């Protein structure tokens, strides 16, 4: 992986799972990404890497954090009712700061009418990035493989409205490697959207069986209707 020029790349969410991995990969390749975090104490400790503190909703702070940056890796914000507004604020700050290219971590099959509620947030964010006029690359990842064990609830049961539908979960490490590769040669990926998935489709029943084998106890999947799922998570 070729290295982008020093300070040309900023990584948001650098204290998190994906942003932290990407920052470490870039730093390990000889680059010096600027790590943008909300809490400096949680920033990754990387030699020669600058840390900037800013929140997506704080436009002036984000603009200051992104001054001099050419390419921005924008990790989506924590799930919240005002998530799109936070993303919009961050994109506007990037534009004001002179950022030229945004690589946005989106979600598979993002659409204005996506069944997955947060898939709609990602689509609206993508639309705002497009409307900004900035060069862009969208990385639409599938459900994280690492997250699936956390779906197991009381009694060893995974509950959800998946039915017999299948997904191709992807490891966070693979997402981070893909993102780092794109950031290292961002201009060659301008205008592209990449789906990041695992190698095979599995149902939630398959996931329950695999987890049962891994942990040595019985885990099952219980299908919910969409209405039951919303109520159970209310």
Secondary structure as GFF3:
##gff-version 3
##sequence-region A 1 234
A	DSSP	beta_strand	9	12	.	.	.	ID=ss1
A	DSSP	alpha_helix	17	28	.	.	.	ID=ss2
A	DSSP	beta_strand	34	37	.	.	.	ID=ss3
A	DSSP	three_ten_helix	40	42	.	.	.	ID=ss4
A	DSSP	beta_strand	51	53	.	.	.	ID=ss5
A	DSSP	alpha_helix	59	65	.	.	.	ID=ss6
A	DSSP	beta_strand	71	74	.	.	.	ID=ss7
A	DSSP	alpha_helix	83	97	.	.	.	ID=ss8
A	DSSP	beta_strand	101	107	.	.	.	ID=ss9
A	DSSP	alpha_helix	117	132	.	.	.	ID=ss10
A	DSSP	beta_strand	135	141	.	.	.	ID=ss11
A	DSSP	three_ten_helix	145	151	.	.	.	ID=ss12
A	DSSP	beta_strand	152	153	.	.	.	ID=ss13
A	DSSP	three_ten_helix	154	156	.	.	.	ID=ss14
A	DSSP	beta_strand	157	160	.	.	.	ID=ss15
A	DSSP	beta_strand	166	167	.	.	.	ID=ss16
A	DSSP	alpha_helix	172	184	.	.	.	ID=ss17
A	DSSP	three_ten_helix	186	189	.	.	.	ID=ss18
A	DSSP	beta_strand	192	196	.	.	.	ID=ss19
A	DSSP	beta_strand	202	203	.	.	.	ID=ss20
A	DSSP	alpha_helix	204	215	.	.	.	ID=ss21
A	DSSP	beta_strand	220	223	.	.	.	ID=ss22
A	DSSP	alpha_helix	226	232	.	.	.	ID=ss23
###
